[in-house]
Amino acid sequence: MKKIVLIALIVINIVLLSAVSLMAQSKAGTAAAPELLIPIGAKNVAMSGAGISSVSGTDAISWNPAGLDEGESLTSALFSYRAYIADIGISYLAIGTKFEGFGSLGFSLRSFNIGAIPVTTEDAPDGNGQVINPTFFTLGLTYSKQLSDRVSVGVTTNLVNEGFGGVSATGLAFDVGVQYQNPASLKGLSLGVVVRNVGTTMQYGGSSLWRQATDANSIRGLTYYKVEAASFQMPSVIDIGLGYTGSIGADNSFTLSAAYENDNYGIDSYRIGGQLTFMNAISLRLGYLYSTEQGGTVSIFQNYSLGAGLNLQNIVGLGISFDYAYIPVQYFSGNHLIDIRMNF
């Protein structure tokens, strides 16, 4: 037991030290792979992403990998779709399974449906008849382990790939998280810390970066020269959250959550969320995100969020649940998220 606690404290210290390092950095105006910052999963998005201390199962893979091993099912699969801004669709698949004495392993795939984009040039500003089809996807592998009845840790390795119009870039991003249940022996209380998107730089390369030109200082004449694209860091963030779950009678419960996100790429945010569950089957969720910097810079997602869930396991004994979330967006149509979860 002492050994488990020691390991947990070491992991927590590593995460907190990483958090301090990230908070000390100045905000970058640009970063690689901004798609990693787009939240996925209707259950937690409906609570504005405040539930990082209590999120569990496959839902935890994209929020706090420590929660994967906290799931109740032996194996679970999550299918999620988000109707994002500018007619962009985001599809997400996550599968997690437990191994006795080892922990839990998870696999995730996130892909973006951006659609066809007309190719424009100086001579054809309205399009030259050609189109490009960007392909953005992220493959993730997660390991999570309950070190004790209170402490869980987890890590996710994400392979990020972007490509369009003859150029592409690939990078690795890592998430490390900790969840601590019942701190100070306060039953129902939970604490979560997660550092996300820490990894390699990304730099575009490909055939479209080669250009024909003549070097005035040489006698080679017309030849090909490669344009060196700039490299950018991953959009690192640190989330710290606190939550409380209580019962209302035998079959009803509630969860209250709050979280702070330090964003090394954009605007920091404060999140609060709540969930009411009736008969262990029907859930109503509400959240609010405050994200404004000095000077008036405001996140377009700063507003309320809401959603609902239906768990058929406790109604008809079928291990399927559905979740929905809605987020209003400034200047764009509101985002809709739909999840289907299967437990085995």
Secondary structure as UniProt FT lines:
FT   HELIX           2..24
FT   HELIX           34..37
FT   HELIX           42..45
FT   TURN            46..49
FT   TURN            52..54
FT   HELIX           57..62
FT   HELIX           65..70
FT   STRAND          75..83
FT   HELIX           85..87
FT   STRAND          89..99
FT   TURN            100..102
FT   STRAND          103..113
FT   STRAND          117..118
FT   TURN            125..126
FT   STRAND          131..132
FT   STRAND          135..146
FT   STRAND          151..164
FT   TURN            165..166
FT   STRAND          167..181
FT   HELIX           183..185
FT   TURN            187..188
FT   STRAND          189..199
FT   STRAND          202..203
FT   HELIX           207..209
FT   STRAND          210..214
FT   TURN            216..217
FT   STRAND          222..226
FT   STRAND          231..232
FT   STRAND          237..248
FT   TURN            249..251
FT   STRAND          252..263
FT   STRAND          269..278
FT   TURN            279..281
FT   STRAND          282..290
FT   TURN            294..295
FT   TURN            300..301
FT   STRAND          304..311
FT   HELIX           313..316
FT   STRAND          320..327
FT   TURN            330..331
FT   STRAND          335..343
//
